[in-house]
Amino acid sequence: MVDIFKNWVSIMLCMGIFVTFVQLIIPKTNLKKYIYSLIGIVTILTVVAPVIDIMKNKDVEESVAQVIANISYDEGENTQDLYQYENANKEALKEGFIQGMKNDIISKLENKGIDVNEIEIFLTEQYNVEKLEVKIKKIDNSKASINSVNDVVKYINEEYMLDFSKITVIEGD
Protein backbone atom coordinates (compact mmCIF):
# COMPACT_ATOMS: atom_id res chain seq x y z
CA MET A 1 0.00 0.00 0.00
CA VAL A 2 2.79 2.38 0.92
CA ASP A 3 4.70 1.40 -2.22
CA ILE A 4 1.69 2.25 -4.35
CA PHE A 5 1.48 5.67 -2.72
CA LYS A 6 5.24 6.32 -3.18
CA ASN A 7 5.03 5.36 -6.83
CA TRP A 8 1.98 7.56 -7.30
CA VAL A 9 3.75 10.58 -5.77
CA SER A 10 6.82 10.09 -7.96
CA ILE A 11 4.63 9.72 -11.07
CA MET A 12 2.73 12.91 -10.14
CA LEU A 13 6.01 14.81 -9.77
CA CYS A 14 7.21 13.55 -13.14
CA MET A 15 3.84 14.45 -14.63
CA GLY A 16 4.14 18.00 -13.27
CA ILE A 17 7.60 18.41 -14.77
CA PHE A 18 6.37 16.96 -18.09
CA VAL A 19 3.36 19.32 -18.22
CA THR A 20 5.57 22.33 -17.47
CA PHE A 21 8.02 21.27 -20.18
CA VAL A 22 5.20 20.76 -22.72
CA GLN A 23 3.75 24.21 -21.92
CA LEU A 24 7.10 25.78 -22.72
CA ILE A 25 7.52 23.91 -26.02
CA ILE A 26 3.98 24.09 -27.49
CA PRO A 27 3.68 26.69 -30.21
CA LYS A 28 0.82 29.21 -30.17
CA THR A 29 -1.41 27.38 -32.65
CA ASN A 30 -4.85 25.81 -32.76
CA LEU A 31 -3.33 22.49 -31.68
CA LYS A 32 -2.58 23.95 -28.24
CA LYS A 33 -6.10 23.31 -26.87
CA TYR A 34 -6.06 19.70 -28.10
CA ILE A 35 -2.68 19.04 -26.56
CA TYR A 36 -3.88 20.51 -23.24
CA SER A 37 -6.97 18.30 -23.39
CA LEU A 38 -4.79 15.24 -23.93
CA ILE A 39 -2.51 16.26 -21.04
CA GLY A 40 -5.61 16.73 -18.84
CA ILE A 41 -6.86 13.22 -19.62
CA VAL A 42 -3.43 11.73 -18.88
CA THR A 43 -3.28 13.69 -15.60
CA ILE A 44 -6.72 12.42 -14.55
CA LEU A 45 -5.67 8.85 -15.32
CA THR A 46 -2.49 9.36 -13.30
CA VAL A 47 -4.45 10.64 -10.29
CA VAL A 48 -6.97 7.78 -10.46
CA ALA A 49 -4.40 5.01 -11.14
CA PRO A 50 -3.76 4.03 -7.47
CA VAL A 51 -7.48 3.56 -6.87
CA ILE A 52 -7.71 1.36 -9.96
CA ASP A 53 -4.69 -0.69 -8.77
CA ILE A 54 -6.26 -1.25 -5.35
CA MET A 55 -9.57 -2.30 -6.91
CA LYS A 56 -7.78 -4.58 -9.34
CA ASN A 57 -5.95 -6.41 -6.53
CA LYS A 58 -9.28 -7.12 -4.78
CA ASP A 59 -7.72 -6.60 -1.37
CA VAL A 60 -9.51 -3.37 -0.58
CA GLU A 61 -10.75 -4.63 2.78
CA GLU A 62 -7.26 -5.78 3.75
CA SER A 63 -5.75 -2.44 2.68
CA VAL A 64 -8.33 -0.45 4.61
CA ALA A 65 -7.87 -2.68 7.68
CA GLN A 66 -4.11 -2.17 7.48
CA VAL A 67 -4.48 1.63 7.30
CA ILE A 68 -6.90 1.62 10.25
CA ALA A 69 -4.54 -0.59 12.26
CA ASN A 70 -1.66 1.81 11.56
CA ILE A 71 -3.76 4.77 12.63
CA SER A 72 -4.88 3.00 15.83
CA TYR A 73 -1.28 2.04 16.62
CA ASP A 74 -0.09 5.62 16.19
CA GLU A 75 -2.87 6.89 18.46
CA GLY A 76 -1.83 4.40 21.15
CA GLU A 77 1.73 5.70 21.14
CA ASN A 78 0.63 9.30 21.39
CA THR A 79 -1.97 8.73 24.09
CA GLN A 80 0.62 8.78 26.87
CA ASP A 81 2.04 12.08 25.58
CA LEU A 82 -1.48 13.47 25.35
CA TYR A 83 -2.19 12.55 28.99
CA GLN A 84 1.11 14.14 30.06
CA TYR A 85 0.27 17.40 28.30
CA GLU A 86 -3.27 17.32 29.64
CA ASN A 87 -2.02 16.84 33.21
CA ALA A 88 0.57 19.59 32.75
CA ASN A 89 -2.16 21.92 31.48
CA LYS A 90 -4.40 21.08 34.43
CA GLU A 91 -1.57 21.74 36.89
CA ALA A 92 -0.68 25.03 35.18
CA LEU A 93 -4.34 26.08 35.27
CA LYS A 94 -4.60 25.12 38.93
CA GLU A 95 -1.42 27.03 39.82
CA GLY A 96 -2.60 30.06 37.86
CA PHE A 97 -5.95 30.00 39.64
CA ILE A 98 -4.27 29.71 43.04
CA GLN A 99 -1.81 32.51 42.28
CA GLY A 100 -4.58 34.78 40.99
CA MET A 101 -6.68 34.17 44.06
CA LYS A 102 -3.70 34.79 46.37
CA ASN A 103 -2.95 38.10 44.66
CA ASP A 104 -6.60 39.11 44.88
CA ILE A 105 -6.85 38.29 48.59
CA ILE A 106 -3.60 40.13 49.34
CA SER A 107 -4.68 43.26 47.48
CA LYS A 108 -8.16 43.30 49.07
CA LEU A 109 -6.77 42.80 52.58
CA GLU A 110 -4.07 45.43 52.04
CA ASN A 111 -6.79 47.86 50.96
CA LYS A 112 -8.37 47.22 54.37
CA GLY A 113 -5.05 47.89 56.12
CA ILE A 114 -4.13 44.23 56.80
CA ASP A 115 -0.56 43.08 56.00
CA VAL A 116 -0.46 39.50 54.72
CA ASN A 117 2.57 37.28 55.42
CA GLU A 118 1.51 34.12 53.63
CA ILE A 119 -1.49 32.48 51.99
CA GLU A 120 -2.03 28.80 51.28
CA ILE A 121 -4.94 27.62 49.17
CA PHE A 122 -5.94 23.98 48.79
CA LEU A 123 -8.27 23.07 45.91
CA THR A 124 -10.37 20.06 45.03
CA GLU A 125 -10.21 18.47 41.58
CA GLN A 126 -13.13 20.67 40.50
CA TYR A 127 -11.19 23.82 41.51
CA ASN A 128 -13.32 24.48 44.58
CA VAL A 129 -11.52 25.88 47.61
CA GLU A 130 -11.11 23.09 50.12
CA LYS A 131 -9.10 25.09 52.65
CA LEU A 132 -7.74 28.64 52.85
CA GLU A 133 -5.02 29.55 55.35
CA VAL A 134 -4.05 33.21 55.72
CA LYS A 135 -1.19 34.34 57.94
CA ILE A 136 -1.34 38.04 58.70
CA LYS A 137 0.78 40.47 60.70
CA LYS A 138 -0.55 41.78 63.96
CA ILE A 139 -3.51 44.03 63.23
CA ASP A 140 -2.77 47.70 63.81
CA ASN A 141 -6.17 49.12 64.76
CA SER A 142 -5.03 52.67 63.99
CA LYS A 143 -4.64 52.02 60.25
CA ALA A 144 -6.80 48.93 59.60
CA SER A 145 -10.50 49.10 58.89
CA ILE A 146 -10.80 45.49 60.11
CA ASN A 147 -10.16 45.19 63.84
CA SER A 148 -9.92 41.45 64.60
CA VAL A 149 -9.10 38.05 63.15
CA ASN A 150 -12.80 37.17 63.25
CA ASP A 151 -13.53 40.24 61.13
CA VAL A 152 -10.88 39.10 58.59
CA VAL A 153 -12.53 35.66 58.42
CA LYS A 154 -15.94 37.29 58.00
CA TYR A 155 -14.60 39.61 55.28
CA ILE A 156 -13.08 36.69 53.32
CA ASN A 157 -16.32 34.76 53.76
CA GLU A 158 -18.34 37.63 52.32
CA GLU A 159 -15.94 38.36 49.45
CA TYR A 160 -15.40 34.79 48.25
CA MET A 161 -18.54 33.06 49.56
CA LEU A 162 -16.48 30.45 51.37
CA ASP A 163 -17.76 28.46 54.30
CA PHE A 164 -16.33 29.63 57.66
CA SER A 165 -14.98 26.13 58.30
CA LYS A 166 -12.69 26.40 55.27
CA ILE A 167 -11.06 29.68 56.33
CA THR A 168 -8.20 29.84 58.82
CA VAL A 169 -6.62 33.19 59.73
CA ILE A 170 -3.53 33.24 61.92
CA GLU A 171 -2.30 36.49 63.39
CA GLY A 172 1.43 36.77 63.99
CA ASP A 173 4.21 39.31 64.25
C-alpha positions as CSV (number, residue, x, y, z in Angstrom):
1,M,0.0,0.0,0.0
2,V,2.8,2.4,0.9
3,D,4.7,1.4,-2.2
4,I,1.7,2.3,-4.3
5,F,1.5,5.7,-2.7
6,K,5.2,6.3,-3.2
7,N,5.0,5.4,-6.8
8,W,2.0,7.6,-7.3
9,V,3.8,10.6,-5.8
10,S,6.8,10.1,-8.0
11,I,4.6,9.7,-11.1
12,M,2.7,12.9,-10.1
13,L,6.0,14.8,-9.8
14,C,7.2,13.5,-13.1
15,M,3.8,14.5,-14.6
16,G,4.1,18.0,-13.3
17,I,7.6,18.4,-14.8
18,F,6.4,17.0,-18.1
19,V,3.4,19.3,-18.2
20,T,5.6,22.3,-17.5
21,F,8.0,21.3,-20.2
22,V,5.2,20.8,-22.7
23,Q,3.8,24.2,-21.9
24,L,7.1,25.8,-22.7
25,I,7.5,23.9,-26.0
26,I,4.0,24.1,-27.5
27,P,3.7,26.7,-30.2
28,K,0.8,29.2,-30.2
29,T,-1.4,27.4,-32.6
30,N,-4.8,25.8,-32.8
31,L,-3.3,22.5,-31.7
32,K,-2.6,23.9,-28.2
33,K,-6.1,23.3,-26.9
34,Y,-6.1,19.7,-28.1
35,I,-2.7,19.0,-26.6
36,Y,-3.9,20.5,-23.2
37,S,-7.0,18.3,-23.4
38,L,-4.8,15.2,-23.9
39,I,-2.5,16.3,-21.0
40,G,-5.6,16.7,-18.8
41,I,-6.9,13.2,-19.6
42,V,-3.4,11.7,-18.9
43,T,-3.3,13.7,-15.6
44,I,-6.7,12.4,-14.5
45,L,-5.7,8.8,-15.3
46,T,-2.5,9.4,-13.3
47,V,-4.5,10.6,-10.3
48,V,-7.0,7.8,-10.5
49,A,-4.4,5.0,-11.1
50,P,-3.8,4.0,-7.5
51,V,-7.5,3.6,-6.9
52,I,-7.7,1.4,-10.0
53,D,-4.7,-0.7,-8.8
54,I,-6.3,-1.3,-5.4
55,M,-9.6,-2.3,-6.9
56,K,-7.8,-4.6,-9.3
57,N,-5.9,-6.4,-6.5
58,K,-9.3,-7.1,-4.8
59,D,-7.7,-6.6,-1.4
60,V,-9.5,-3.4,-0.6
61,E,-10.7,-4.6,2.8
62,E,-7.3,-5.8,3.7
63,S,-5.7,-2.4,2.7
64,V,-8.3,-0.5,4.6
65,A,-7.9,-2.7,7.7
66,Q,-4.1,-2.2,7.5
67,V,-4.5,1.6,7.3
68,I,-6.9,1.6,10.3
69,A,-4.5,-0.6,12.3
70,N,-1.7,1.8,11.6
71,I,-3.8,4.8,12.6
72,S,-4.9,3.0,15.8
73,Y,-1.3,2.0,16.6
74,D,-0.1,5.6,16.2
75,E,-2.9,6.9,18.5
76,G,-1.8,4.4,21.1
77,E,1.7,5.7,21.1
78,N,0.6,9.3,21.4
79,T,-2.0,8.7,24.1
80,Q,0.6,8.8,26.9
81,D,2.0,12.1,25.6
82,L,-1.5,13.5,25.4
83,Y,-2.2,12.5,29.0
84,Q,1.1,14.1,30.1
85,Y,0.3,17.4,28.3
86,E,-3.3,17.3,29.6
87,N,-2.0,16.8,33.2
88,A,0.6,19.6,32.8
89,N,-2.2,21.9,31.5
90,K,-4.4,21.1,34.4
91,E,-1.6,21.7,36.9
92,A,-0.7,25.0,35.2
93,L,-4.3,26.1,35.3
94,K,-4.6,25.1,38.9
95,E,-1.4,27.0,39.8
96,G,-2.6,30.1,37.9
97,F,-5.9,30.0,39.6
98,I,-4.3,29.7,43.0
99,Q,-1.8,32.5,42.3
100,G,-4.6,34.8,41.0
101,M,-6.7,34.2,44.1
102,K,-3.7,34.8,46.4
103,N,-3.0,38.1,44.7
104,D,-6.6,39.1,44.9
105,I,-6.9,38.3,48.6
106,I,-3.6,40.1,49.3
107,S,-4.7,43.3,47.5
108,K,-8.2,43.3,49.1
109,L,-6.8,42.8,52.6
110,E,-4.1,45.4,52.0
111,N,-6.8,47.9,51.0
112,K,-8.4,47.2,54.4
113,G,-5.1,47.9,56.1
114,I,-4.1,44.2,56.8
115,D,-0.6,43.1,56.0
116,V,-0.5,39.5,54.7
117,N,2.6,37.3,55.4
118,E,1.5,34.1,53.6
119,I,-1.5,32.5,52.0
120,E,-2.0,28.8,51.3
121,I,-4.9,27.6,49.2
122,F,-5.9,24.0,48.8
123,L,-8.3,23.1,45.9
124,T,-10.4,20.1,45.0
125,E,-10.2,18.5,41.6
126,Q,-13.1,20.7,40.5
127,Y,-11.2,23.8,41.5
128,N,-13.3,24.5,44.6
129,V,-11.5,25.9,47.6
130,E,-11.1,23.1,50.1
131,K,-9.1,25.1,52.7
132,L,-7.7,28.6,52.9
133,E,-5.0,29.5,55.3
134,V,-4.1,33.2,55.7
135,K,-1.2,34.3,57.9
136,I,-1.3,38.0,58.7
137,K,0.8,40.5,60.7
138,K,-0.5,41.8,64.0
139,I,-3.5,44.0,63.2
140,D,-2.8,47.7,63.8
141,N,-6.2,49.1,64.8
142,S,-5.0,52.7,64.0
143,K,-4.6,52.0,60.2
144,A,-6.8,48.9,59.6
145,S,-10.5,49.1,58.9
146,I,-10.8,45.5,60.1
147,N,-10.2,45.2,63.8
148,S,-9.9,41.5,64.6
149,V,-9.1,38.1,63.2
150,N,-12.8,37.2,63.2
151,D,-13.5,40.2,61.1
152,V,-10.9,39.1,58.6
153,V,-12.5,35.7,58.4
154,K,-15.9,37.3,58.0
155,Y,-14.6,39.6,55.3
156,I,-13.1,36.7,53.3
157,N,-16.3,34.8,53.8
158,E,-18.3,37.6,52.3
159,E,-15.9,38.4,49.5
160,Y,-15.4,34.8,48.3
161,M,-18.5,33.1,49.6
162,L,-16.5,30.5,51.4
163,D,-17.8,28.5,54.3
164,F,-16.3,29.6,57.7
165,S,-15.0,26.1,58.3
166,K,-12.7,26.4,55.3
167,I,-11.1,29.7,56.3
168,T,-8.2,29.8,58.8
169,V,-6.6,33.2,59.7
170,I,-3.5,33.2,61.9
171,E,-2.3,36.5,63.4
172,G,1.4,36.8,64.0
173,D,4.2,39.3,64.2
